């Protein structure tokens, strides 16, 4: 595989249009089927475990749903946008009776859960064909961290399209973090961020109208399926937001007017203490939990998505970021937060949970993220000079060892790097140590930068993957197969 530099990339971008056209043909088949989409299903939006078992019937299908006050025809789990929220506890068994009523093959990935990558657990190599069903079943380890996780499709070649169509839902593991008194007293809100591209009739737009290789973005941004919803502060004066970026490619650089965020958890669970931040950057797939104090004058405050430049591909259509004509230099209002009278803010917790330091690594590996041309495929995205091949093992590690991975981005766009099954800690960014410890499953690797992560491979052997979580890039090759050997 041939790596190329920025000038060559701009010159050759048009040559990759064949890949985008092929993807467009697939998407056109789905869009056409929306015309006869069935209405939403009236089922519960929250499913909790009971007596150690979380059991649910889950159907993926095309449905007519409401985005705010408009009707749209999207891809849904159980007819809902976002999908039903699942809640369980460490030690619980999760049993999902899954039916694929899409026109494409699909499967389920339980993003961020530390469970087996084999059998009918978190096995991304399964393919459930249209009209077929599969029973997923796994047990959440008894020592699993509490956290904000989620589920979405992961059938290679269809991931970006199916997530962009709407297939995403929260999976919450309750635990020790939830019992800290100050956190338990806060009002809990769940914010699922998604963007959609629909035409005037509410049908999903063809990918020919957006830049697949840059990573598609839609012009309708929703929180919990609603454009610009309103939230209120409780009388006790503090809210806990659990935020998921369930978009295919869009980055969210969040800021709440006149209110700092107090970060208490990242993708892999709680921090050691709250960290005050003025803004929160979430790349696709990332989650965060923040506390917000109602300590300003009563009124309305806007939740903003600030501009962020994640890189581009050059001139013309391939250089647009998502939808054509989109302006990346302006902030977008995502929601409005209200409090009508003075509220005495609650106090923050001083300590959260311990994060143990990991032992020195047994091995150090280097992963280079870039792009190139492949014969017969056009533009592809590469890890260590190779585009993804299903039958190839790219990396082999030993179970119960610790490794450092240096992830180097030599391309022209930022890439969020996601590892399945095992959480990791960020050790350094461009040689500078990380300011505070945190457990992660996705890390942004900006163009031209190097991120070093430390990974403990614990408990579960088997094949899994690592990839860019701009899911068009994953589908176009930026993924590798990891074999964890017992």
C-alpha positions as CSV (number, residue, x, y, z in Angstrom):
1,X,0.0,0.0,0.0
2,X,1.3,3.4,-0.9
3,X,1.3,6.3,1.5
4,X,0.8,9.7,0.1
5,X,1.5,13.3,1.2
6,X,-1.0,16.2,1.5
7,X,-0.4,17.5,-2.0
8,X,-0.8,14.0,-3.5
9,X,-3.9,13.5,-1.4
10,X,-5.6,16.6,-2.7
11,X,-4.7,15.6,-6.3
12,X,-6.0,12.1,-5.9
13,X,-9.1,12.8,-3.9
14,X,-11.3,12.7,-6.9
15,X,-10.0,9.3,-7.8
16,X,-11.7,8.0,-4.6
17,X,-15.1,9.1,-5.8
18,X,-15.8,5.6,-7.1
19,X,-15.8,4.4,-3.5
20,X,-18.2,7.1,-2.5
21,X,-20.5,6.3,-5.5
22,X,-20.6,2.6,-4.4
23,X,-21.6,3.7,-0.9
24,X,-24.2,6.0,-2.4
25,X,-25.8,3.1,-4.3
26,X,-26.1,1.1,-1.1
27,X,-27.6,4.1,0.7
28,X,-30.0,4.9,-2.2
29,X,-31.6,1.4,-1.7
30,X,-32.2,2.2,2.0
31,X,-33.5,5.7,1.2
32,X,-36.0,4.3,-1.3
33,X,-37.4,1.8,1.3
34,X,-38.1,4.7,3.6
35,X,-41.2,5.6,1.5
36,X,-43.0,2.6,3.0
37,X,-41.5,2.8,6.5
38,X,-43.7,1.6,9.3
39,X,-44.7,4.0,12.1
40,X,-42.8,4.1,15.4
41,X,-43.4,1.3,17.9
42,X,-45.0,2.2,21.2
43,X,-42.5,0.4,23.5
44,X,-40.7,1.5,26.7
45,X,-37.7,3.8,26.2
46,X,-36.0,2.5,29.4
47,X,-35.2,-1.2,30.2
48,X,-33.6,-2.1,33.5
49,X,-32.3,-5.3,34.8
50,X,-34.4,-7.3,37.2
51,X,-33.2,-10.0,39.5
52,X,-29.8,-10.0,37.8
53,X,-31.2,-10.2,34.2
54,X,-31.7,-7.5,31.6
55,X,-33.7,-9.0,28.7
56,X,-35.1,-7.2,25.7
57,X,-36.5,-7.8,22.2
58,X,-34.6,-5.5,19.9
59,X,-35.6,-4.9,16.3
60,X,-33.6,-2.9,13.7
61,X,-35.9,-1.5,11.0
62,X,-36.9,1.5,8.9
63,X,-39.5,3.6,10.8
64,X,-41.3,6.9,10.6
65,X,-40.3,8.9,13.6
66,X,-40.5,12.5,14.9
67,X,-37.4,14.8,14.9
68,X,-38.9,17.6,16.9
69,X,-42.1,18.6,15.1
70,X,-41.1,17.0,11.8
71,X,-41.6,13.5,10.5
72,X,-38.5,11.6,9.3
73,X,-37.9,8.1,8.0
74,X,-34.9,6.7,9.8
75,X,-33.2,3.5,10.8
76,X,-34.2,2.6,14.4
77,X,-34.0,0.1,17.2
78,X,-37.6,-0.6,18.3
79,X,-38.8,2.4,16.3
80,X,-37.1,4.9,18.6
81,X,-34.6,7.8,18.2
82,X,-32.4,7.4,20.2
83,X,-32.8,3.7,20.8
84,X,-34.1,2.4,24.2
85,X,-31.8,3.0,27.1
86,X,-30.6,-0.1,28.7
87,X,-29.5,-0.2,32.4
88,X,-27.8,-3.0,34.3
89,X,-25.4,-3.6,37.2
90,X,-22.1,-5.4,37.5
91,X,-22.8,-9.2,37.6
92,X,-26.0,-8.9,35.6
93,X,-26.7,-11.1,32.6
94,X,-27.8,-9.2,29.4
95,X,-29.9,-11.1,26.9
96,X,-31.0,-9.4,23.7
97,X,-33.2,-11.1,21.2
98,X,-32.2,-9.2,18.1
99,X,-34.0,-9.2,14.8
100,X,-32.6,-7.5,11.6
101,X,-35.4,-6.0,9.5
102,X,-33.1,-3.7,7.6
103,X,-32.3,-4.2,3.9
104,X,-28.6,-4.7,4.8
105,X,-26.6,-7.1,7.0
106,X,-25.9,-5.7,10.5
107,X,-24.8,-6.7,14.0
108,X,-24.4,-5.2,17.5
109,X,-21.4,-3.7,19.2
110,X,-21.5,-2.9,23.0
111,X,-19.2,0.1,22.9
112,X,-17.0,0.4,26.0
113,X,-18.1,-2.7,27.8
114,X,-15.4,-5.0,29.1
115,X,-17.0,-8.3,27.9
116,X,-15.8,-11.2,25.7
117,X,-15.3,-10.4,22.0
118,X,-16.3,-13.9,21.1
119,X,-19.4,-16.0,20.7
120,X,-22.7,-14.0,21.0
121,X,-21.2,-11.3,23.2
122,X,-19.3,-8.3,21.7
123,X,-18.4,-10.1,18.5
124,X,-18.1,-7.6,15.7
125,X,-17.3,-10.4,13.1
126,X,-20.9,-11.7,13.3
127,X,-23.1,-10.9,10.3
128,X,-26.9,-11.0,10.8
129,X,-28.5,-10.9,7.3
130,X,-31.8,-9.2,6.5
131,X,-34.7,-11.0,8.1
132,X,-32.6,-13.0,10.4
133,X,-32.4,-13.1,14.2
134,X,-29.8,-13.7,16.8
135,X,-29.8,-14.0,20.6
136,X,-27.0,-12.0,22.2
137,X,-26.1,-13.0,25.7
138,X,-23.2,-12.0,28.1
139,X,-22.6,-11.3,31.7
140,X,-21.2,-8.0,32.9
141,X,-18.2,-8.8,35.2
142,X,-18.9,-8.4,38.9
143,X,-16.0,-5.9,39.1
144,X,-17.0,-3.9,36.0
145,X,-16.9,-0.1,36.4
146,X,-20.0,2.0,36.5
147,X,-20.2,4.1,33.4
148,X,-22.0,5.5,30.3
149,X,-21.7,3.0,27.4
150,X,-23.7,2.5,24.3
151,X,-24.6,0.0,21.5
152,X,-24.6,0.5,17.7
153,X,-24.0,-1.5,14.5
154,X,-20.5,-2.8,13.6
155,X,-20.9,-4.8,10.4
156,X,-17.9,-3.6,8.4
157,X,-18.8,-1.7,5.3
158,X,-22.2,-0.6,6.6
159,X,-21.2,0.9,10.0
160,X,-21.3,4.6,8.9
161,X,-24.5,4.4,7.0
162,X,-26.4,2.6,9.7
163,X,-25.2,4.8,12.5
164,X,-25.9,7.9,10.4
165,X,-29.4,6.5,9.8
166,X,-30.0,6.6,13.6
167,X,-29.0,3.2,15.1
168,X,-27.6,4.1,18.5
169,X,-28.6,3.7,22.2
170,X,-27.2,4.1,25.6
171,X,-26.2,1.2,27.9
172,X,-25.7,2.3,31.5
173,X,-23.9,0.3,34.1
174,X,-24.9,1.4,37.6
175,X,-22.4,1.2,40.4
176,X,-20.2,2.9,43.0
177,X,-20.0,6.3,41.3
178,X,-23.8,6.6,41.4
179,X,-23.8,6.2,45.2
180,X,-21.5,9.2,46.0
181,X,-23.9,11.5,47.9
182,X,-23.4,14.7,45.9
183,X,-23.8,12.8,42.6
184,X,-26.8,10.9,43.8
185,X,-28.5,14.2,44.8
186,X,-27.9,15.8,41.4
187,X,-30.6,15.6,38.7
188,X,-29.6,13.1,36.1
189,X,-30.0,13.9,32.4
190,X,-29.0,11.7,29.4
191,X,-27.9,13.6,26.2
192,X,-27.5,11.6,23.0
193,X,-26.1,13.8,20.3
194,X,-26.9,12.8,16.7
195,X,-27.0,14.5,13.3
196,X,-29.0,13.6,10.3
197,X,-29.2,14.5,6.6
198,X,-32.8,14.4,5.4
199,X,-34.6,15.9,2.4
200,X,-37.7,18.0,2.4
201,X,-39.9,14.9,2.8
202,X,-37.9,13.6,5.7
203,X,-36.1,10.8,3.8
204,X,-32.4,10.1,4.4
205,X,-30.3,11.8,1.8
206,X,-28.0,10.0,-0.5
207,X,-24.3,10.0,0.5
208,X,-23.6,11.4,-3.0
209,X,-24.6,14.8,-1.4
210,X,-22.0,14.7,1.3
211,X,-18.3,14.0,1.6
212,X,-17.9,10.3,2.5
213,X,-14.1,10.4,2.7
214,X,-14.0,13.4,4.9
215,X,-16.7,11.9,7.0
216,X,-20.4,12.7,6.5
217,X,-22.2,15.2,8.7
218,X,-25.9,16.1,8.6
219,X,-27.4,19.6,8.9
220,X,-30.1,18.4,11.5
221,X,-28.5,18.1,14.9
222,X,-30.6,16.6,17.7
223,X,-30.3,15.9,21.4
224,X,-32.5,12.8,22.2
225,X,-34.1,13.1,18.8
226,X,-35.1,16.8,19.3
227,X,-33.5,19.8,17.7
228,X,-32.7,22.5,20.3
229,X,-34.5,21.0,23.3
230,X,-34.9,22.8,26.7
231,X,-33.5,21.5,30.0
232,X,-34.2,22.9,33.5
233,X,-32.2,23.1,36.7
234,X,-33.7,21.4,39.7
235,X,-34.4,23.1,43.0
236,X,-31.3,21.4,44.5
237,X,-29.1,23.3,42.2
238,X,-27.0,20.8,40.3
239,X,-27.4,18.5,37.3
240,X,-25.5,15.5,36.1
241,X,-25.3,15.2,32.4
242,X,-24.3,11.9,30.8
243,X,-23.4,12.9,27.2
244,X,-22.9,10.6,24.2
245,X,-21.6,11.6,20.8
246,X,-23.5,9.1,18.6
247,X,-22.7,10.9,15.4
248,X,-20.9,9.2,12.6
249,X,-18.3,11.9,12.0
250,X,-19.2,15.2,13.8
251,X,-17.1,16.5,16.6
252,X,-18.9,18.4,19.4
253,X,-17.0,21.2,21.2
254,X,-19.5,21.9,23.9
255,X,-19.8,25.1,26.0
256,X,-22.6,26.2,28.3
257,X,-22.9,30.0,28.6
258,X,-21.5,31.3,31.9
259,X,-21.3,27.8,33.4
260,X,-18.2,25.6,33.7
261,X,-18.4,21.9,33.4
262,X,-17.1,19.7,36.2
263,X,-15.9,16.5,34.5
264,X,-16.5,13.4,36.7
265,X,-16.2,10.5,34.3
266,X,-14.9,9.6,30.8
267,X,-15.6,6.6,28.6
268,X,-14.1,4.1,31.1
269,X,-15.7,5.4,34.2
270,X,-15.0,7.9,37.1
271,X,-12.1,10.2,37.6
272,X,-10.3,10.6,40.9
273,X,-11.8,14.0,41.5
274,X,-13.9,16.5,39.5
275,X,-12.0,18.6,36.9
276,X,-13.3,22.0,36.1
277,X,-13.3,22.7,32.3
278,X,-14.7,25.6,30.3
279,X,-15.6,23.4,27.3
280,X,-15.9,19.8,26.4
281,X,-14.7,18.2,23.2
282,X,-16.4,14.9,22.3
283,X,-15.3,13.1,19.1
284,X,-17.5,10.3,17.6
285,X,-18.0,7.5,20.1
286,X,-16.8,9.4,23.1
287,X,-18.9,9.9,26.3
288,X,-18.5,12.2,29.3
289,X,-20.2,12.8,32.6
290,X,-20.3,16.3,33.9
291,X,-21.8,18.2,36.9
292,X,-23.2,21.7,36.4
293,X,-24.0,24.1,39.2
294,X,-26.9,26.5,38.9
295,X,-24.9,29.4,40.4
296,X,-25.7,32.2,37.9
297,X,-28.6,34.7,37.6
298,X,-32.0,33.1,36.7
299,X,-32.5,33.1,33.0
300,X,-31.9,31.1,29.8
301,X,-28.4,29.9,28.9
302,X,-27.4,28.3,25.6
303,X,-25.6,25.1,25.1
304,X,-23.3,25.8,22.2
305,X,-21.3,23.6,19.8
306,X,-18.2,25.8,19.1
307,X,-16.3,25.6,15.8
308,X,-13.8,22.9,15.4
309,X,-11.5,22.2,12.4
310,X,-10.9,18.5,12.1
311,X,-9.1,18.8,8.8
312,X,-10.3,18.5,5.2
313,X,-9.4,16.9,1.9
314,X,-8.8,19.7,-0.5
315,X,-10.8,21.3,-3.2
316,X,-14.3,20.8,-4.5
317,X,-16.9,18.4,-3.1
318,X,-14.3,16.2,-1.4
319,X,-13.2,19.3,0.5
320,X,-16.5,20.1,2.1
321,X,-17.0,19.1,5.7
322,X,-20.1,17.0,5.5
323,X,-23.0,18.7,3.8
324,X,-22.2,21.2,1.0
325,X,-22.2,24.8,2.0
326,X,-21.7,24.1,5.7
327,X,-20.0,26.9,7.6
328,X,-17.5,25.6,10.2
329,X,-16.8,29.1,11.6
330,X,-20.0,29.6,13.5
331,X,-21.3,28.2,16.8
332,X,-24.5,26.2,16.8
333,X,-27.1,26.3,19.5
334,X,-27.8,22.7,20.6
335,X,-30.1,23.3,23.6
336,X,-31.4,25.9,26.0
337,X,-31.1,25.6,29.8
338,X,-33.5,27.5,32.0
339,X,-33.9,28.4,35.6
340,X,-36.6,30.9,36.6
341,X,-35.6,31.7,40.2
342,X,-32.5,31.9,42.3
343,X,-31.2,28.5,43.3
344,X,-28.7,27.7,46.0
345,X,-26.1,25.6,44.2
346,X,-25.2,22.2,45.7
347,X,-21.7,21.3,46.7
348,X,-19.3,19.3,44.5
349,X,-17.9,16.0,45.7
350,X,-14.2,16.4,46.7
351,X,-13.2,12.9,45.8
352,X,-14.5,10.3,43.3
353,X,-12.9,6.9,42.7
354,X,-9.3,5.7,42.6
355,X,-7.6,5.1,39.3
356,X,-4.6,2.8,39.8
357,X,-1.4,3.4,37.9
358,X,-0.6,0.7,35.4
359,X,2.7,-1.2,35.5
360,X,5.4,-0.5,32.9
361,X,4.6,-2.0,29.5
362,X,5.9,-5.3,28.3
363,X,6.1,-4.0,24.8
364,X,5.8,-0.7,22.9
365,X,4.1,-0.6,19.5
366,X,3.6,2.1,16.9
367,X,0.5,2.7,14.8
368,X,0.6,5.3,12.0
369,X,-2.7,6.7,10.7
370,X,-2.7,7.9,7.1
371,X,-4.4,7.5,3.8
372,X,-3.5,6.2,0.4
373,X,-4.7,4.6,-2.9
374,X,-5.5,0.9,-3.4
375,X,-5.8,-0.8,-6.8
376,X,-9.4,-1.1,-7.7
377,X,-10.6,0.7,-4.6
378,X,-9.6,4.3,-5.0
379,X,-8.9,6.3,-1.8
380,X,-8.6,4.2,1.4
381,X,-7.6,5.0,5.0
382,X,-4.6,3.1,6.4
383,X,-3.1,1.9,9.7
384,X,0.6,1.2,9.3
385,X,0.3,1.4,5.6
386,X,-2.4,-1.2,5.3
387,X,-6.1,-1.0,4.6
388,X,-8.4,-3.4,6.6
389,X,-8.6,-7.0,5.5
390,X,-11.1,-9.3,7.3
391,X,-8.9,-12.4,7.2
392,X,-5.7,-10.7,8.3
393,X,-4.5,-10.5,11.9
394,X,-2.7,-7.1,12.3
395,X,-1.6,-7.2,15.9
396,X,-1.1,-10.1,18.4
397,X,-0.9,-9.5,22.1
398,X,-0.7,-11.7,25.2
399,X,-3.6,-11.9,27.7
400,X,-2.8,-10.3,31.1
401,X,0.0,-8.1,29.8
402,X,0.4,-4.4,29.6
403,X,1.5,-2.6,26.4
404,X,2.2,1.0,25.3
405,X,0.8,2.0,21.9
406,X,2.1,5.1,20.2
407,X,-0.5,6.3,17.7
408,X,0.9,8.8,15.2
409,X,-1.3,10.7,12.8
410,X,0.7,11.6,9.6
411,X,-2.5,12.4,7.6
412,X,-4.4,15.6,6.9
413,X,-7.4,15.0,9.2
414,X,-7.9,14.3,12.9
415,X,-8.7,10.7,13.8
416,X,-10.4,9.4,17.0
417,X,-8.8,6.1,17.7
418,X,-11.0,3.5,19.4
419,X,-10.0,0.2,21.0
420,X,-12.6,-2.6,21.7
421,X,-12.9,-4.7,24.9
422,X,-10.1,-3.1,27.0
423,X,-9.9,0.4,28.4
424,X,-6.6,2.3,28.4
425,X,-5.0,5.3,30.0
426,X,-3.4,8.2,28.1
427,X,0.3,8.5,29.1
428,X,1.4,11.4,27.0
429,X,0.5,13.8,24.1
430,X,3.5,14.8,21.9
431,X,5.7,13.7,24.8
432,X,3.9,15.8,27.4
433,X,2.3,13.8,30.3
434,X,-1.5,13.8,30.6
435,X,-2.6,16.2,33.4
436,X,-4.9,13.7,35.2
437,X,-5.5,10.0,35.0
438,X,-8.6,8.7,33.3
439,X,-9.9,5.4,31.7
440,X,-10.6,5.8,28.0
441,X,-11.7,3.7,25.1
442,X,-11.4,6.4,22.4
443,X,-8.7,9.1,22.1
444,X,-8.4,11.9,19.6
445,X,-5.2,11.8,17.6
446,X,-4.9,15.3,15.9
447,X,-3.1,15.5,12.6
448,X,0.6,15.8,13.0
449,X,0.5,14.6,16.6
450,X,1.5,11.5,18.6
451,X,-0.5,10.0,21.5
452,X,0.9,7.3,23.8
453,X,-1.6,5.0,25.5
454,X,-1.1,2.2,28.0
455,X,-3.4,-0.8,27.6
456,X,-3.9,-3.7,30.1
457,X,-5.2,-6.7,28.2
458,X,-7.4,-8.4,30.9
459,X,-9.7,-11.3,31.3
460,X,-10.8,-12.0,27.7
461,X,-8.9,-13.7,24.8
462,X,-10.1,-13.6,21.2
463,X,-10.2,-11.5,18.1
464,X,-11.4,-7.9,18.2
465,X,-10.6,-4.6,16.4
466,X,-9.2,-1.1,16.8
467,X,-10.1,1.6,14.3
468,X,-10.9,5.3,13.6
469,X,-14.3,6.2,15.0
470,X,-15.0,8.6,12.1
471,X,-16.9,5.6,10.8
472,X,-16.6,6.4,7.1
473,X,-12.8,6.1,7.7
474,X,-13.3,2.8,9.4
475,X,-15.5,1.5,6.5
476,X,-12.8,2.7,4.1
477,X,-10.1,0.8,5.7
478,X,-8.8,2.5,8.9
479,X,-9.2,-0.6,11.1
480,X,-7.1,-3.5,12.3
481,X,-7.8,-6.9,13.8
482,X,-6.3,-7.5,17.2
483,X,-5.8,-11.1,18.4
484,X,-5.6,-11.4,22.2
485,X,-3.9,-14.7,22.9
486,X,-4.6,-16.6,26.2
